[in-house]
Amino acid sequence: MNLHDLLHDPALRQHEFPVCRNRVFLAHAAVCPLPHRVAEAVTQYALQATLDDQELPVRQTLYSDTRERVARLIGAQTDEIALVGPTSLALSYVAAGFPLRKGDNVLIYFDDYPSNVYPWMALAQRGVEVRLIPTRELGRLRTVDVLGQVDENTRLVALASCHFISGWRLDLPALGTALRQRRIAFCLDGIQTVGAFPTAAEHADFIAADSHKWLLGPCGAGFLFVRKSWHEALRPVVHGWNNVRCPDFIAREEITYRAGAQRYEVGSHGVLGLCGFRAALDLILDIGVDTIAAELLRKRNWLVPALQAQGWNVLGADAPPAHQSGIIAIHRPGTDMPALHARLQEAGIVLSLRTDRQRQHYLRFSPHFYTPDEDLHRAVEALKTP
């Protein structure tokens, strides 16, 4: 299977992505529909699990396979990947376990998705200064904006790789290099780029992402990348039979963590989700992230002027190519955005409705690589209908 065949063969596309049979689905930055192969992997495992110990069918390969595929996707080593589930949990592990002292500061963007705000805000209870990056426009984080807020007490910068409303992508190579030169750790909420755009481990110290958006996997099946040099310094904050050594399930007098990033995997895994996650990773790797990114930008390059021609304000319409993503958010004065969103939903056109701190509503487009051009045309045409 390749991208060309998916886009030009409706039967193949509808088989691989059943949502295409009755929906124009343009909301992958929210919660994706499952591809056929992902649902099939979960179903087949679930049926096998009715016959014996439910972990038996996958115990030997599932966890190592999934770590290997994640590592390949982001250019990491397998022992740098922990299978910890939701992004919020992974980011909280980093925030709670990172070595910080009173008087240190961390840098965040207050208008990032709350999963990447609250874990860091909680550090104030430990006497850590939580600094907020100012921006001129929603989500528009330039490298210079970040570096302008760091000082000799900055220990970590925690940002999203792409803003969930504006669609502005960080310049990861530039920012990652600059922070490393300053010996400042970099934690990345990668959920809006992993699976859609290159998100390389070489540019960050920590990366967290659930699979239910651009990775096309189940909810709650995700990963945490922890650079090997941080394995001893990032303290595990939860403890159980899986991340602390206990031969024959007998507790020892001392706590000895498992090697590598598995020290952050506290207990039993969500096997159903990981079966789907592995199948989703195979799909993404099969198509190729570079191919996916190019296709998303091609779609964007048609969508943005088409929407502007109708008088819509497009967030980040002037963003340089390095900062563009598959997220396109629009608004227009005098338009009842919630009502428009509801009307489109009734017509089988699925977009996201999002709101900023000033209570401005946006319609957010986020097509994926398999979305055909005719679906984009149908959605834009539907915006004209009163």
TORBANU-379236 format. One record per residue (C-alpha): residue number from 1; residue in three letters; z, x, y. Coordinates in pm, whole numbers, always signed. Each point is the difference from the previous one (the first is absolute). Example, Ala and Ser with C-alpha at 12.3 -4.5 7.8 and 13.67 -1.06 7.14 Angstrom:
REM TORBANU-379236
<pt k="1" r="ALA" pz="+780" px="+1230" py="-450"/>
<pt k="2" r="SER" pz="-66" px="+137" py="+344"/>
This chain:
REM TORBANU-379236
<pt k="1" r="MET" pz="+0" px="+0" py="+0"/>
<pt k="2" r="ASN" pz="-80" px="+123" py="+349"/>
<pt k="3" r="LEU" pz="+21" px="-134" py="+354"/>
<pt k="4" r="HIS" pz="-369" px="-81" py="+28"/>
<pt k="5" r="ASP" pz="+6" px="-216" py="-311"/>
<pt k="6" r="LEU" pz="+313" px="-183" py="+114"/>
<pt k="7" r="LEU" pz="-148" px="-83" py="+339"/>
<pt k="8" r="HIS" pz="-340" px="-109" py="-130"/>
<pt k="9" r="ASP" pz="+83" px="-171" py="-329"/>
<pt k="10" r="PRO" pz="+196" px="-323" py="+67"/>
<pt k="11" r="ALA" pz="+69" px="-60" py="-370"/>
<pt k="12" r="LEU" pz="+151" px="+346" py="-44"/>
<pt k="13" r="ARG" pz="+200" px="-32" py="+321"/>
<pt k="14" r="GLN" pz="+140" px="-339" py="-94"/>
<pt k="15" r="HIS" pz="+92" px="+126" py="-345"/>
<pt k="16" r="GLU" pz="+180" px="+308" py="+130"/>
<pt k="17" r="PHE" pz="+152" px="-184" py="+297"/>
<pt k="18" r="PRO" pz="+46" px="-368" py="-89"/>
<pt k="19" r="VAL" pz="+124" px="-81" py="+351"/>
<pt k="20" r="CYS" pz="-364" px="+29" py="+112"/>
<pt k="21" r="ARG" pz="-87" px="-319" py="-190"/>
<pt k="22" r="ASN" pz="+166" px="-232" py="+250"/>
<pt k="23" r="ARG" pz="+143" px="+204" py="+287"/>
<pt k="24" r="VAL" pz="-115" px="+225" py="+278"/>
<pt k="25" r="PHE" pz="+299" px="+229" py="-34"/>
<pt k="26" r="LEU" pz="+51" px="+226" py="+301"/>
<pt k="27" r="ALA" pz="+373" px="+69" py="-17"/>
<pt k="28" r="HIS" pz="+48" px="+317" py="-207"/>
<pt k="29" r="ALA" pz="+237" px="+142" py="+261"/>
<pt k="30" r="ALA" pz="+240" px="-280" py="-102"/>
<pt k="31" r="VAL" pz="+11" px="-78" py="-373"/>
<pt k="32" r="CYS" pz="-313" px="+52" py="-210"/>
<pt k="33" r="PRO" pz="-131" px="-223" py="-278"/>
<pt k="34" r="LEU" pz="+3" px="+176" py="-336"/>
<pt k="35" r="PRO" pz="-331" px="+128" py="-142"/>
<pt k="36" r="HIS" pz="-89" px="-128" py="-347"/>
<pt k="37" r="ARG" pz="+72" px="+332" py="-169"/>
<pt k="38" r="VAL" pz="+345" px="+19" py="+156"/>
<pt k="39" r="ALA" pz="+94" px="-351" py="-110"/>
<pt k="40" r="GLU" pz="-143" px="+72" py="-345"/>
<pt k="41" r="ALA" pz="+209" px="+317" py="-36"/>
<pt k="42" r="VAL" pz="+316" px="-192" py="+86"/>
<pt k="43" r="THR" pz="-90" px="-287" py="-232"/>
<pt k="44" r="GLN" pz="-83" px="+221" py="-296"/>
<pt k="45" r="TYR" pz="+324" px="+192" py="+38"/>
<pt k="46" r="ALA" pz="+203" px="-322" py="+35"/>
<pt k="47" r="LEU" pz="-145" px="-132" py="-326"/>
<pt k="48" r="GLN" pz="+74" px="+326" py="-179"/>
<pt k="49" r="ALA" pz="+354" px="-12" py="+137"/>
<pt k="50" r="THR" pz="+67" px="-327" py="-184"/>
<pt k="51" r="LEU" pz="-22" px="+175" py="-337"/>
<pt k="52" r="ASP" pz="+267" px="+269" py="+22"/>
<pt k="53" r="ASP" pz="+205" px="+214" py="+241"/>
<pt k="54" r="GLN" pz="-193" px="-77" py="+318"/>
<pt k="55" r="GLU" pz="-11" px="+362" py="+114"/>
<pt k="56" r="LEU" pz="-138" px="+126" py="-331"/>
<pt k="57" r="PRO" pz="-373" px="-58" py="+72"/>
<pt k="58" r="VAL" pz="+5" px="+215" py="+315"/>
<pt k="59" r="ARG" pz="+297" px="+237" py="-31"/>
<pt k="60" r="GLN" pz="-203" px="+309" py="-88"/>
<pt k="61" r="THR" pz="-270" px="-17" py="+265"/>
<pt k="62" r="LEU" pz="+48" px="-255" py="+281"/>
<pt k="63" r="TYR" pz="+236" px="+193" py="+224"/>
<pt k="64" r="SER" pz="-171" px="+336" py="-34"/>
<pt k="65" r="ASP" pz="-344" px="-160" py="+39"/>
<pt k="66" r="THR" pz="+101" px="-179" py="+319"/>
<pt k="67" r="ARG" pz="+157" px="+308" py="+154"/>
<pt k="68" r="GLU" pz="-309" px="+204" py="-85"/>
<pt k="69" r="ARG" pz="-233" px="-252" py="+163"/>
<pt k="70" r="VAL" pz="+208" px="-27" py="+316"/>
<pt k="71" r="ALA" pz="+17" px="+379" py="+21"/>
<pt k="72" r="ARG" pz="-377" px="+24" py="-36"/>
<pt k="73" r="LEU" pz="-53" px="-266" py="+267"/>
<pt k="74" r="ILE" pz="+208" px="+175" py="+267"/>
<pt k="75" r="GLY" pz="-46" px="+361" py="-111"/>
<pt k="76" r="ALA" pz="+357" px="+57" py="-117"/>
<pt k="77" r="GLN" pz="+159" px="+143" py="-313"/>
<pt k="78" r="THR" pz="+109" px="-242" py="-270"/>
<pt k="79" r="ASP" pz="+366" px="+101" py="+23"/>
<pt k="80" r="GLU" pz="-4" px="-90" py="+372"/>
<pt k="81" r="ILE" pz="-57" px="-370" py="-77"/>
<pt k="82" r="ALA" pz="+284" px="-247" py="-56"/>
<pt k="83" r="LEU" pz="-69" px="-355" py="-115"/>
<pt k="84" r="VAL" pz="+255" px="-187" py="+207"/>
<pt k="85" r="GLY" pz="-165" px="-333" py="+86"/>
<pt k="86" r="PRO" pz="-15" px="-153" py="+351"/>
<pt k="87" r="THR" pz="-76" px="+206" py="+308"/>
<pt k="88" r="SER" pz="+323" px="-118" py="+163"/>
<pt k="89" r="LEU" pz="+204" px="+143" py="-285"/>
<pt k="90" r="ALA" pz="-184" px="+332" py="+0"/>
<pt k="91" r="LEU" pz="+41" px="+45" py="+376"/>
<pt k="92" r="SER" pz="+366" px="-93" py="-24"/>
<pt k="93" r="TYR" pz="+48" px="+270" py="-267"/>
<pt k="94" r="VAL" pz="-139" px="+258" py="+242"/>
<pt k="95" r="ALA" pz="+201" px="-121" py="+298"/>
<pt k="96" r="ALA" pz="+328" px="-18" py="-191"/>
<pt k="97" r="GLY" pz="-46" px="+325" py="-192"/>
<pt k="98" r="PHE" pz="-145" px="+225" py="+269"/>
<pt k="99" r="PRO" pz="+235" px="+280" py="+114"/>
<pt k="100" r="LEU" pz="+103" px="-96" py="+352"/>
<pt k="101" r="ARG" pz="+302" px="+80" py="+211"/>
<pt k="102" r="LYS" pz="+153" px="-156" py="+306"/>
<pt k="103" r="GLY" pz="-209" px="+101" py="+303"/>
<pt k="104" r="ASP" pz="-328" px="+27" py="-193"/>
<pt k="105" r="ASN" pz="-277" px="-237" py="+96"/>
<pt k="106" r="VAL" pz="-280" px="-180" py="-181"/>
<pt k="107" r="LEU" pz="-309" px="-140" py="+166"/>
<pt k="108" r="ILE" pz="-146" px="-344" py="-78"/>
<pt k="109" r="TYR" pz="-229" px="-264" py="+151"/>
<pt k="110" r="PHE" pz="+197" px="-319" py="+66"/>
<pt k="111" r="ASP" pz="-305" px="-226" py="-40"/>
<pt k="112" r="ASP" pz="-88" px="+130" py="-345"/>
<pt k="113" r="TYR" pz="+47" px="-239" py="-290"/>
<pt k="114" r="PRO" pz="+376" px="-65" py="-40"/>
<pt k="115" r="SER" pz="+10" px="+177" py="-338"/>
<pt k="116" r="ASN" pz="-56" px="+323" py="+188"/>
<pt k="117" r="VAL" pz="+243" px="-80" py="+283"/>
<pt k="118" r="TYR" pz="+324" px="-136" py="-145"/>
<pt k="119" r="PRO" pz="+75" px="+286" py="-245"/>
<pt k="120" r="TRP" pz="-12" px="+245" py="+291"/>
<pt k="121" r="MET" pz="+191" px="-221" py="+242"/>
<pt k="122" r="ALA" pz="+285" px="-6" py="-252"/>
<pt k="123" r="LEU" pz="+38" px="+377" py="+44"/>
<pt k="124" r="ALA" pz="+163" px="-62" py="+339"/>
<pt k="125" r="GLN" pz="+315" px="-93" py="-195"/>
<pt k="126" r="ARG" pz="+14" px="+366" py="-110"/>
<pt k="127" r="GLY" pz="-24" px="+133" py="+355"/>
<pt k="128" r="VAL" pz="-372" px="+74" py="-26"/>
<pt k="129" r="GLU" pz="-208" px="-66" py="+311"/>
<pt k="130" r="VAL" pz="-294" px="-232" py="-73"/>
<pt k="131" r="ARG" pz="-273" px="+63" py="+256"/>
<pt k="132" r="LEU" pz="-279" px="-248" py="+72"/>
<pt k="133" r="ILE" pz="-355" px="+109" py="+84"/>
<pt k="134" r="PRO" pz="-145" px="-175" py="+306"/>
<pt k="135" r="THR" pz="-366" px="-107" py="-10"/>
<pt k="136" r="ARG" pz="-237" px="-145" py="+257"/>
<pt k="137" r="GLU" pz="-149" px="-246" py="-250"/>
<pt k="138" r="LEU" pz="+130" px="-162" py="-317"/>
<pt k="139" r="GLY" pz="-10" px="+244" py="-289"/>
<pt k="140" r="ARG" pz="-208" px="+260" py="+181"/>
<pt k="141" r="LEU" pz="+186" px="+314" py="-108"/>
<pt k="142" r="ARG" pz="-167" px="+322" py="+100"/>
<pt k="143" r="THR" pz="+119" px="+339" py="-120"/>
<pt k="144" r="VAL" pz="+91" px="+94" py="+357"/>
<pt k="145" r="ASP" pz="+221" px="-311" py="+30"/>
<pt k="146" r="VAL" pz="+197" px="+107" py="-305"/>
<pt k="147" r="LEU" pz="+34" px="+366" py="+93"/>
<pt k="148" r="GLY" pz="+110" px="-92" py="+350"/>
<pt k="149" r="GLN" pz="+319" px="-155" py="-143"/>
<pt k="150" r="VAL" pz="+115" px="+275" py="-237"/>
<pt k="151" r="ASP" pz="+246" px="+276" py="+88"/>
<pt k="152" r="GLU" pz="+208" px="+267" py="-170"/>
<pt k="153" r="ASN" pz="+225" px="-269" py="-157"/>
<pt k="154" r="THR" pz="-279" px="-206" py="-151"/>
<pt k="155" r="ARG" pz="+27" px="+17" py="-379"/>
<pt k="156" r="LEU" pz="-245" px="-268" py="-110"/>
<pt k="157" r="VAL" pz="-282" px="-222" py="+125"/>
<pt k="158" r="ALA" pz="-55" px="-330" py="-185"/>
<pt k="159" r="LEU" pz="-320" px="-190" py="+71"/>
<pt k="160" r="ALA" pz="-253" px="-232" py="-161"/>
<pt k="161" r="SER" pz="-334" px="+157" py="-84"/>
<pt k="162" r="CYS" pz="-170" px="-304" py="+157"/>
<pt k="163" r="HIS" pz="+146" px="-268" py="+224"/>
<pt k="164" r="PHE" pz="+10" px="-336" py="-173"/>
<pt k="165" r="ILE" pz="-129" px="-200" py="+300"/>
<pt k="166" r="SER" pz="-208" px="+232" py="+216"/>
<pt k="167" r="GLY" pz="-160" px="+184" py="-293"/>
<pt k="168" r="TRP" pz="+44" px="+336" py="+179"/>
<pt k="169" r="ARG" pz="+13" px="+282" py="-258"/>
<pt k="170" r="LEU" pz="+197" px="+315" py="+61"/>
<pt k="171" r="ASP" pz="-185" px="+328" py="+14"/>
<pt k="172" r="LEU" pz="+186" px="+124" py="-306"/>
<pt k="173" r="PRO" pz="-144" px="+353" py="-17"/>
<pt k="174" r="ALA" pz="+79" px="+71" py="+365"/>
<pt k="175" r="LEU" pz="+343" px="-161" py="+5"/>
<pt k="176" r="GLY" pz="+105" px="+135" py="-339"/>
<pt k="177" r="THR" pz="-99" px="+354" py="+95"/>
<pt k="178" r="ALA" pz="+177" px="-17" py="+335"/>
<pt k="179" r="LEU" pz="+324" px="-127" py="-152"/>
<pt k="180" r="ARG" pz="-4" px="+259" py="-277"/>
<pt k="181" r="GLN" pz="-45" px="+276" py="+257"/>
<pt k="182" r="ARG" pz="+313" px="-133" py="+172"/>
<pt k="183" r="ARG" pz="+185" px="-28" py="-334"/>
<pt k="184" r="ILE" pz="+46" px="-374" py="+47"/>
<pt k="185" r="ALA" pz="-19" px="-218" py="-311"/>
<pt k="186" r="PHE" pz="-258" px="-279" py="-7"/>
<pt k="187" r="CYS" pz="+55" px="-329" py="-186"/>
<pt k="188" r="LEU" pz="-298" px="-229" py="-30"/>
<pt k="189" r="ASP" pz="-15" px="-371" py="-72"/>
<pt k="190" r="GLY" pz="-344" px="+18" py="-161"/>
<pt k="191" r="ILE" pz="-42" px="-359" py="-114"/>
<pt k="192" r="GLN" pz="-280" px="-77" py="+248"/>
<pt k="193" r="THR" pz="-216" px="+298" py="-93"/>
<pt k="194" r="VAL" pz="+69" px="+104" py="-361"/>
<pt k="195" r="GLY" pz="-294" px="-139" py="-196"/>
<pt k="196" r="ALA" pz="-207" px="-56" py="+313"/>
<pt k="197" r="PHE" pz="-14" px="+334" py="+184"/>
<pt k="198" r="PRO" pz="+85" px="+356" py="-99"/>
<pt k="199" r="THR" pz="+377" px="+42" py="+24"/>
<pt k="200" r="ALA" pz="+60" px="+355" py="-111"/>
<pt k="201" r="ALA" pz="+339" px="+124" py="-116"/>
<pt k="202" r="GLU" pz="-68" px="+335" py="+168"/>
<pt k="203" r="HIS" pz="+60" px="-165" py="+339"/>
<pt k="204" r="ALA" pz="+343" px="-153" py="-70"/>
<pt k="205" r="ASP" pz="+331" px="+73" py="-171"/>
<pt k="206" r="PHE" pz="+57" px="-356" py="-119"/>
<pt k="207" r="ILE" pz="-245" px="-287" py="-57"/>
<pt k="208" r="ALA" pz="+93" px="-352" py="-110"/>
<pt k="209" r="ALA" pz="-238" px="-280" py="-95"/>
<pt k="210" r="ASP" pz="+13" px="-321" py="-200"/>
<pt k="211" r="SER" pz="-317" px="-101" py="-184"/>
<pt k="212" r="HIS" pz="-43" px="-359" py="+119"/>
<pt k="213" r="LYS" pz="-227" px="+69" py="+297"/>
<pt k="214" r="TRP" pz="-294" px="+243" py="-3"/>
<pt k="215" r="LEU" pz="+86" px="+137" py="-344"/>
<pt k="216" r="LEU" pz="-75" px="-346" py="-149"/>
<pt k="217" r="GLY" pz="+307" px="+3" py="-224"/>
<pt k="218" r="PRO" pz="+301" px="-225" py="-64"/>
<pt k="219" r="CYS" pz="+281" px="-57" py="+247"/>
<pt k="220" r="GLY" pz="+297" px="+232" py="-43"/>
<pt k="221" r="ALA" pz="-187" px="+273" py="-188"/>
<pt k="222" r="GLY" pz="-13" px="+307" py="+219"/>
<pt k="223" r="PHE" pz="+81" px="+366" py="+33"/>
<pt k="224" r="LEU" pz="+187" px="+258" py="+201"/>
<pt k="225" r="PHE" pz="-147" px="+347" py="+49"/>
<pt k="226" r="VAL" pz="+262" px="+269" py="+61"/>
<pt k="227" r="ARG" pz="-132" px="+348" py="+66"/>
<pt k="228" r="LYS" pz="+141" px="+239" py="-258"/>
<pt k="229" r="SER" pz="+174" px="+211" py="+262"/>
<pt k="230" r="TRP" pz="+216" px="-304" py="+86"/>
<pt k="231" r="HIS" pz="+115" px="-85" py="-353"/>
<pt k="232" r="GLU" pz="+333" px="+175" py="+34"/>
<pt k="233" r="ALA" pz="+61" px="-96" py="+363"/>
<pt k="234" r="LEU" pz="-85" px="-373" py="-18"/>
<pt k="235" r="ARG" pz="+316" px="-135" py="-160"/>
<pt k="236" r="PRO" pz="-37" px="-289" py="-246"/>
<pt k="237" r="VAL" pz="+201" px="-292" py="+138"/>
<pt k="238" r="VAL" pz="-7" px="-217" py="-312"/>
<pt k="239" r="HIS" pz="+108" px="+101" py="-347"/>
<pt k="240" r="GLY" pz="-73" px="-128" py="-347"/>
<pt k="241" r="TRP" pz="-93" px="+89" py="-354"/>
<pt k="242" r="ASN" pz="-356" px="+98" py="+91"/>
<pt k="243" r="ASN" pz="+44" px="+246" py="+287"/>
<pt k="244" r="VAL" pz="+326" px="+158" py="-121"/>
<pt k="245" r="ARG" pz="-10" px="+181" py="-333"/>
<pt k="246" r="CYS" pz="+191" px="-178" py="-277"/>
<pt k="247" r="PRO" pz="-112" px="+114" py="-347"/>
<pt k="248" r="ASP" pz="+29" px="-283" py="-257"/>
<pt k="249" r="PHE" pz="+105" px="-227" py="+289"/>
<pt k="250" r="ILE" pz="+341" px="+165" py="+18"/>
<pt k="251" r="ALA" pz="+132" px="+71" py="+350"/>
<pt k="252" r="ARG" pz="+88" px="+361" py="+77"/>
<pt k="253" r="GLU" pz="+286" px="+122" py="+215"/>
<pt k="254" r="GLU" pz="-244" px="+157" py="+249"/>
<pt k="255" r="ILE" pz="-297" px="-158" py="+175"/>
<pt k="256" r="THR" pz="-320" px="+188" py="-79"/>
<pt k="257" r="TYR" pz="-322" px="-145" py="+135"/>
<pt k="258" r="ARG" pz="-326" px="-7" py="-187"/>
<pt k="259" r="ALA" pz="-260" px="+251" py="+109"/>
<pt k="260" r="GLY" pz="-260" px="-79" py="+263"/>
<pt k="261" r="ALA" pz="-42" px="-329" py="+182"/>
<pt k="262" r="GLN" pz="+129" px="-190" py="-302"/>
<pt k="263" r="ARG" pz="+345" px="+68" py="+145"/>
<pt k="264" r="TYR" pz="-75" px="-298" py="+229"/>
<pt k="265" r="GLU" pz="-85" px="-240" py="-285"/>
<pt k="266" r="VAL" pz="+340" px="-150" py="-65"/>
<pt k="267" r="GLY" pz="-45" px="-245" py="-288"/>
<pt k="268" r="SER" pz="-250" px="-198" py="-204"/>
<pt k="269" r="HIS" pz="-346" px="-34" py="+149"/>
<pt k="270" r="GLY" pz="-182" px="-322" py="+85"/>
<pt k="271" r="VAL" pz="-238" px="+36" py="-292"/>
<pt k="272" r="LEU" pz="-213" px="-307" py="+72"/>
<pt k="273" r="GLY" pz="-69" px="+122" py="+352"/>
<pt k="274" r="LEU" pz="-70" px="+356" py="-108"/>
<pt k="275" r="CYS" pz="-255" px="-118" py="-259"/>
<pt k="276" r="GLY" pz="-187" px="-171" py="+282"/>
<pt k="277" r="PHE" pz="+51" px="+294" py="+233"/>
<pt k="278" r="ARG" pz="-155" px="+243" py="-247"/>
<pt k="279" r="ALA" pz="-305" px="-224" py="-41"/>
<pt k="280" r="ALA" pz="-31" px="-33" py="+380"/>
<pt k="281" r="LEU" pz="+19" px="+376" py="+44"/>
<pt k="282" r="ASP" pz="-280" px="+44" py="-254"/>
<pt k="283" r="LEU" pz="-213" px="-241" py="+204"/>
<pt k="284" r="ILE" pz="+64" px="+178" py="+331"/>
<pt k="285" r="LEU" pz="-63" px="+342" py="-154"/>
<pt k="286" r="ASP" pz="-316" px="-128" py="-166"/>
<pt k="287" r="ILE" pz="-149" px="-119" py="+331"/>
<pt k="288" r="GLY" pz="+142" px="+298" py="+193"/>
<pt k="289" r="VAL" pz="+210" px="-5" py="+315"/>
<pt k="290" r="ASP" pz="-263" px="+178" py="+210"/>
<pt k="291" r="THR" pz="-253" px="-264" py="-103"/>
<pt k="292" r="ILE" pz="+247" px="-278" py="+77"/>
<pt k="293" r="ALA" pz="+83" px="+144" py="+342"/>
<pt k="294" r="ALA" pz="-367" px="+31" py="+95"/>
<pt k="295" r="GLU" pz="-63" px="-358" py="-106"/>
<pt k="296" r="LEU" pz="+296" px="-135" py="+196"/>
<pt k="297" r="LEU" pz="-119" px="+180" py="+312"/>
<pt k="298" r="ARG" pz="-352" px="-137" py="-53"/>
<pt k="299" r="LYS" pz="+144" px="-351" py="-10"/>
<pt k="300" r="ARG" pz="+212" px="+70" py="+305"/>
<pt k="301" r="ASN" pz="-302" px="+127" py="+195"/>
<pt k="302" r="TRP" pz="-168" px="-337" py="-53"/>
<pt k="303" r="LEU" pz="+309" px="-216" py="+48"/>
<pt k="304" r="VAL" pz="+127" px="+141" py="+329"/>
<pt k="305" r="PRO" pz="-314" px="-60" py="+211"/>
<pt k="306" r="ALA" pz="-62" px="-334" py="-172"/>
<pt k="307" r="LEU" pz="+348" px="-117" py="+97"/>
<pt k="308" r="GLN" pz="-28" px="+139" py="+353"/>
<pt k="309" r="ALA" pz="-327" px="-188" py="+44"/>
<pt k="310" r="GLN" pz="+199" px="-321" py="-45"/>
<pt k="311" r="GLY" pz="+246" px="+101" py="+270"/>
<pt k="312" r="TRP" pz="+280" px="+117" py="-224"/>
<pt k="313" r="ASN" pz="+231" px="+283" py="+105"/>
<pt k="314" r="VAL" pz="+1" px="+253" py="-286"/>
<pt k="315" r="LEU" pz="+301" px="+229" py="-20"/>
<pt k="316" r="GLY" pz="-105" px="+363" py="-16"/>
<pt k="317" r="ALA" pz="-368" px="-78" py="+47"/>
<pt k="318" r="ASP" pz="-39" px="+333" py="+179"/>
<pt k="319" r="ALA" pz="+195" px="+200" py="-259"/>
<pt k="320" r="PRO" pz="-164" px="+331" py="-94"/>
<pt k="321" r="PRO" pz="-136" px="+7" py="-359"/>
<pt k="322" r="ALA" pz="+293" px="+208" py="-126"/>
<pt k="323" r="HIS" pz="+238" px="-279" py="+105"/>
<pt k="324" r="GLN" pz="-203" px="-298" py="-127"/>
<pt k="325" r="SER" pz="+99" px="-194" py="-310"/>
<pt k="326" r="GLY" pz="-85" px="-312" py="-199"/>
<pt k="327" r="ILE" pz="+233" px="-210" py="+218"/>
<pt k="328" r="ILE" pz="-154" px="-190" py="+291"/>
<pt k="329" r="ALA" pz="+230" px="-227" py="+207"/>
<pt k="330" r="ILE" pz="-131" px="-244" py="+261"/>
<pt k="331" r="HIS" pz="+135" px="-236" py="+263"/>
<pt k="332" r="ARG" pz="-134" px="-196" py="+296"/>
<pt k="333" r="PRO" pz="+181" px="-164" py="+291"/>
<pt k="334" r="GLY" pz="+16" px="-377" py="-31"/>
<pt k="335" r="THR" pz="-64" px="-6" py="-374"/>
<pt k="336" r="ASP" pz="+257" px="-161" py="-228"/>
<pt k="337" r="MET" pz="+5" px="+279" py="-256"/>
<pt k="338" r="PRO" pz="+236" px="-168" py="-253"/>
<pt k="339" r="ALA" pz="-215" px="-314" py="+2"/>
<pt k="340" r="LEU" pz="-317" px="+205" py="-43"/>
<pt k="341" r="HIS" pz="+160" px="+192" py="-285"/>
<pt k="342" r="ALA" pz="+94" px="-326" py="-174"/>
<pt k="343" r="ARG" pz="-352" px="-139" py="+41"/>
<pt k="344" r="LEU" pz="-155" px="+312" py="-150"/>
<pt k="345" r="GLN" pz="+241" px="-14" py="-293"/>
<pt k="346" r="GLU" pz="-106" px="-359" py="-71"/>
<pt k="347" r="ALA" pz="-361" px="+118" py="+1"/>
<pt k="348" r="GLY" pz="+78" px="+265" py="-263"/>
<pt k="349" r="ILE" pz="-9" px="+292" py="+244"/>
<pt k="350" r="VAL" pz="+316" px="+206" py="-40"/>
<pt k="351" r="LEU" pz="+111" px="+210" py="+298"/>
<pt k="352" r="SER" pz="+349" px="+104" py="+106"/>
<pt k="353" r="LEU" pz="+186" px="-134" py="+301"/>
<pt k="354" r="ARG" pz="+220" px="+260" py="+166"/>
<pt k="355" r="THR" pz="+217" px="+3" py="+314"/>
<pt k="356" r="ASP" pz="+111" px="+283" py="+228"/>
<pt k="357" r="ARG" pz="+328" px="+43" py="+186"/>
<pt k="358" r="GLN" pz="-136" px="-190" py="+301"/>
<pt k="359" r="ARG" pz="-81" px="-297" py="-227"/>
<pt k="360" r="GLN" pz="-374" px="+57" py="+24"/>
<pt k="361" r="HIS" pz="-170" px="-136" py="-313"/>
<pt k="362" r="TYR" pz="-285" px="+184" py="-171"/>
<pt k="363" r="LEU" pz="-244" px="-78" py="-278"/>
<pt k="364" r="ARG" pz="-27" px="+306" py="-221"/>
<pt k="365" r="PHE" pz="-308" px="+83" py="-206"/>
<pt k="366" r="SER" pz="+47" px="+241" py="-291"/>
<pt k="367" r="PRO" pz="-294" px="-13" py="-242"/>
<pt k="368" r="HIS" pz="-17" px="+240" py="-293"/>
<pt k="369" r="PHE" pz="-284" px="+199" py="-150"/>
<pt k="370" r="TYR" pz="-118" px="-286" py="-224"/>
<pt k="371" r="THR" pz="-26" px="-252" py="+286"/>
<pt k="372" r="PRO" pz="-371" px="-86" py="+43"/>
<pt k="373" r="ASP" pz="-159" px="-11" py="+342"/>
<pt k="374" r="GLU" pz="-69" px="-371" py="-33"/>
<pt k="375" r="ASP" pz="+374" px="-67" py="-13"/>
<pt k="376" r="LEU" pz="+48" px="+185" py="+328"/>
<pt k="377" r="HIS" pz="-285" px="-196" py="+156"/>
<pt k="378" r="ARG" pz="+149" px="-328" py="-122"/>
<pt k="379" r="ALA" pz="+341" px="+83" py="+145"/>
<pt k="380" r="VAL" pz="-137" px="+102" py="+339"/>
<pt k="381" r="GLU" pz="-221" px="-311" py="+11"/>
<pt k="382" r="ALA" pz="+301" px="-219" py="-84"/>
<pt k="383" r="LEU" pz="+179" px="+128" py="+310"/>
<pt k="384" r="LYS" pz="-259" px="-178" py="+213"/>
<pt k="385" r="THR" pz="+74" px="-343" py="-146"/>
<pt k="386" r="PRO" pz="+226" px="-202" py="+230"/>
